[in-house]
């Protein structure tokens, strides 16, 4: 009975090790750091920057300053 749970844990460790590419030690850690850094700068940071850039516009739309119907009128000088 004791060997069955040890075998299960061993199989689980083998599966996890193989799913991470089979690389062990410092090379494995370095590859995960590189992958995480690339993911951050290619996906996470641009989406955060876009949200940060759009926040003031969303606030203005909520306040209602952009809903002014006269914003497209051309004001002409009187002669």
C-alpha positions in Angstrom: 0.0 0.0 0.0 2.8 2.4 0.8 4.4 1.8 -2.5 1.3 2.8 -4.5 1.3 6.4 -3.3 5.1 6.6 -3.7 4.7 5.4 -7.3 1.9 8.0 -7.8 4.0 10.8 -6.5 7.0 9.6 -8.6 4.8 9.5 -11.7 3.5 13.0 -11.0 7.0 14.3 -10.6 8.0 12.7 -13.8 5.0 14.2 -15.6 5.7 17.7 -14.3 9.4 17.4 -15.1 8.7 16.3 -18.7 6.0 18.8 -19.3 8.5 21.6 -18.4 10.8 20.4 -21.2 12.9 18.0 -19.2 15.4 20.7 -18.3 16.6 20.7 -14.7 18.3 23.1 -12.4 19.5 26.6 -13.3 18.8 26.2 -17.0 15.1 25.5 -16.3 14.8 28.5 -14.0 16.6 30.7 -16.5 14.3 29.6 -19.3 11.2 30.3 -17.2 12.5 33.8 -16.3 13.1 34.5 -20.0 9.7 33.2 -21.0 8.0 35.2 -18.2 9.8 38.4 -19.1 8.9 38.1 -22.8 5.3 37.4 -21.9 5.2 40.5 -19.6 6.7 42.9 -22.2 4.8 41.4 -25.2 1.3 41.0 -23.7 0.8 42.3 -20.1 2.5 45.6 -20.3 1.0 46.8 -23.6 -2.5 46.0 -22.3 -1.9 47.8 -19.1 -0.5 50.9 -20.9 -3.6 50.9 -23.2 -5.9 50.8 -20.2 -4.0 53.6 -18.5 -4.1 55.7 -21.7 -7.9 55.2 -22.1 -8.8 56.0 -18.5 -9.0 59.8 -18.9 -11.1 59.5 -22.0 -13.5 57.1 -20.3 -13.8 59.5 -17.4 -14.7 62.4 -19.7 -17.3 60.3 -21.5 -18.9 59.3 -18.2 -18.9 63.0 -17.1 -20.7 63.9 -20.3 -18.3 66.5 -21.7 -18.0 64.6 -24.9 -21.7 64.3 -25.4 -22.0 67.9 -26.3 -24.0 68.1 -29.6 -22.5 71.4 -30.6 -18.9 70.3 -30.7 -18.9 70.0 -34.5 -20.4 73.4 -35.3 -18.2 75.8 -37.0 -18.3 79.3 -35.5 -18.3 82.0 -38.1 -17.2 85.6 -37.6 -19.8 88.2 -38.1 -19.1 90.7 -40.9 
